[in-house]
Each structure stands twice: as C-alpha cells, then as structure tokens.
Amino acid sequence: MNLHYETWAKGGKGPNFNVSEPAKYIESLNWVGNWINVYFKNKVSDFILVTFVIILIFSLFFYKEIFSNIKNIRNLKNKFIYFYLITIITFLLWFLNFPTLRYAGYIIVYLLLIFPFVIIYDKYIDTKTVSFLQKVSVIFLICYSVFLYKNFIRLNYELSILENQNHNFTNFPYYWIDNVKFEEKFINNIKVYSTDGMCWNIPSTCIRGIQYINLEKKNNYIFYYRK
C-alpha cells in the first residue's frame, strides 16, 4: 500500500493507467518529468495561478501602503524568517514523498507562496483603520461573486447531464454508479458475490479477487482470510 500511494502521488498511477515498474519509477527523481505532465500541469499550476491572483488583487488594493515602505523590507523579524525556513523544509518533505495536493499539499504550497507577502502586509498595513475594512469588504465581494459565478456554471452544466451519464442529478442525493457484473458463488457453503469491478452496486457480501480468498464458519462467525 505504501508503494501504491506513493506511486499514485507521484503521477505513476491513476484510475486508468499504471507504470510498469512502480518501485523503479519512484526512485530518486525519476518520476518528476511524468509528474509535471500528469499532475502539475492539470492541478498544481491552477492552484498556483489562483494563489497569485489573490496576491495580486490584495496588493493592488493596498498598493500605497506596501510600495511606499518596500525599501524597508530588510528589517524583518527573525521569527518570520525561521517560520518560512520550516515551511520550505516541510514543502521539500512533501514534494519528495507524496507530492499531491490532497495530501496536505494545499496548505503547504499556499503557505510557501503567500507567506513572504503576508510578512509585508503584516508590517506595513494597518488593519485597524476604516479604509482597511472597506477595501477588505470589496475584496470579499469580488471573491464571493467569482465563487457564485463558478458554481452557477457548474450546476447549470450538471443539471443538463443526461440520465444515463455520470454525475447527473436524476437520483439526487444518491450518486451515479455503473451497472457492475457479478456472480453468485459458494465457498464452504457460504454464499458470496464475486466481481472484477467495484462493490458499490452489488449485494453483500461482495468479494473482489475471490480466487485469493477463503471463508470458514466457526461458532456462528464467518472468518475471511487469504489463501
């Protein structure tokens, strides 16, 4: 499982593909080129772009406060520098071992990008003024408007999906699943259901890879174990 998840995180495995030699693939930095094509260009680059758009919008609203004092940027507190060094180390550990955003990557990448700007904002922007509250309110409205617009587009698309397609709303709130083929089997007179697919739409007890499983009944308990 360790090899499985690390290969997946490094772009060597997915729902519809798998590298032929996972152990060799994750060695050193063999995986980086493929990870960039499979994962970075589709997920991480989008997240980085969104983060920089947030930084840009905030910086434009507080342009005078920030850039009028930019010459004093060297006078930063050591604790901020130490925190950022820890963030860089954490990022390297994440990147070299499980570089996928769902494995804490969102917060790690976000902190790595945003923290230098946060230090500047903290030092030169007065958060107690009415002007600050007004500007932040406008930024919030912009973000909220984008959020509503994107969700409107998504819902409009998903409501138009046909009944026989994935992710439609016909049976909401139940999710759509494939009609999976399965067979009724008996192992030591215990009935189970066997499939090569997923068990989501199959009666219990469903077993994948039935050739590797054995069952035994003792004291009214059924024990499942590998052969």
N, C-alpha and C positions, 0 to 999 in steps of 0.2 A: 504493500500500500504506500509505503514511503516513496518507492521508486515511481509508482503510478502518479501520485500527486505532484511530485517534483517535475516529472516529465510533462505533465499537463500544464503546470505553472510556467514552464519554460518553452511552451509552444510546440512541444513534440507530440502532443496527444489532444484529441478533440472528439466530439460526438461522431464525426465521420472520417477521421484519419488517425493514423498512429505511425510513429517512426519504427523502423525495423529493429533497431538496436538501442533501446532506451538507456541502458546503462552506459554505453559509449557516448550517446548523444548528450547526456548531462555532464560529462567530464569537462573540467576546465571551463573554457568559454566557447566550446563547440556549438552551443545552442544559440548564441547571441544573434547571429545573422538571420536564422529562421524565426526566432522570437520577434525580431523587429518587423519582419514581413507579416507574420501571422497575427501578432498581438499588439505590438506598439503602434503600428500604423492605423489600426482599427479602434483601439480603446485608449491607450495611454496618451497618444497625440491629441485626441479630442479633449481629454481631461486637462491636459496642459494648456491647450488653447482657451478653454473656459476659464481656467485659473488666471491666465494673463489678461483676459478680457475684464475680469473682476478687478484686477490690479490697475489696469488702465483707466477704467471708469472711476474708481476711487481716487486715483492720482489726479485726474482731470478736475474733479470737484474740489480737491484741496491743493491745487497747483501752487498757489501763492504761499501757503503755509510750508509746503515741502521744499520747493526750489529756492525760496528766499533764504533758507538755512542749510542748503545742501553742502555748502563749503565746510560746515562744522561736523560732517558725517564721521570724522575720525574719532570724535570724542564720545565713543560708545562705551557703555558699561561692560566690564569683563564677563558678568554673568550671562549677558546675551550671547556673547561670543562662545562661551562654554556650552550653552544650550544648543547653539547651532552646530557645533562640532559633534555633539551627541547625536543630533538629528542626521548629520552626514554619515556617521558610523552606522546608525540604525538603517539608513537608506541602503548602504552597501551590503549589510547583512540580509536585508530584504531582497535586494536585486540579485545577489549571488546564490540565494537559496530558493526563494519562492516568489519570483517577480510577476505576480498577478495582482491587480488592484483589489480583488475581493479578499485577499489575504493581508489585510491591514494596509494595502498599498495606497488607498485613497488618502488617508490621513498622513502617511509618511511622505508621499510625493507632494501633497498640498503644503505641508509644513516646510519642506525643503525649498519650495518656490516662494512661498508667501512670507516666510519669517524675516528675510532681510528688509522687506518693505514694512512689515509690522514694527520693526525696531525704529525705522524712520518715522512712521506715523505716531508711534508712542512718544517719541522725543519732541516732535515739532507740532503736533496737532492738539489743540486744547479741546477736550471733549465736554467741557462744562459750559460752553457758550451756546447761545440760541442759534447762531449761524451753523454750528456743527449739527445740531439736532435737525435743522431744516434740510441741510444737504444730505444727511443720512436718510431722512424720510423720503427724499426724492429718489435716492439710490434704491431704497427698499421698494418703492413703487415701480421702478424700472424692472427690478428683478422679479417682482410679483407678476407684472404684466407679461414678461417673457415666459414665466412659468405657466400662466394661464393659457397663453397662446400655444405653446408647445403641447400641452395636454389636450387642448381643444382639437388640434390637428391629429394627435394620436387617437383620441376617442372617435373622431369623425371617420378615420380610416378603419378602425377596428369594428365599428358598428356596421360598416359596409361589407365586411367579410362574409362570404357565403357560408351556409350551414355546414357544408362538408369540408371546410377548410379549418386549419389550426387557429386557435386563439379567437374564435368567434364568441359572440355574446348570447347565442341562442339558448344555451342551458345555464346561463349565469345564475348562481356563482360557481357552478361546477366547471372545472377546466376540461378542455377538449383532449381526448386521447385516441390513439389508433385502436382499431379492432384487431386485437392480438390473437394469433392462432395458438391453441393449446390442446393438450391431450390428457385424458384421464389415465392415471397409472396406479398400480398397486405395488407397494414394497412391503413385504412381510404382512400382507393382507391389510395394509393401511393405505387408504385412498389419498392420493395427492394429485396435483395438476402440474404438468410439465410444459415449459415453453422455452424458446430460444430468445424471446423478446423480453419486454418488461412485464411485471406482475400487476400493473395498475388496474387492469380490466379483466382480471381472472379470479375465479372463486378461490377461497382459502382451502387448503394450504398450497401455495404456488411455489414451485422449485425451479430455479434455473440451473442448468448443468446437472441434471438428475443422475447422469452416469457416475458422478463423483460422490453421491450422497447415499447413505444407508439409514434406515429407520428401525427402531426397536421399541417395543412397548413393555414397560416394567411398572407394576403397581399402579396401573391406570395412568401412567405418564408416558408420553411419546418422546423418545430421545432421537435427535437428528445429529449425525456425525459424518465426517468424511471417511471414505473408504481407505 
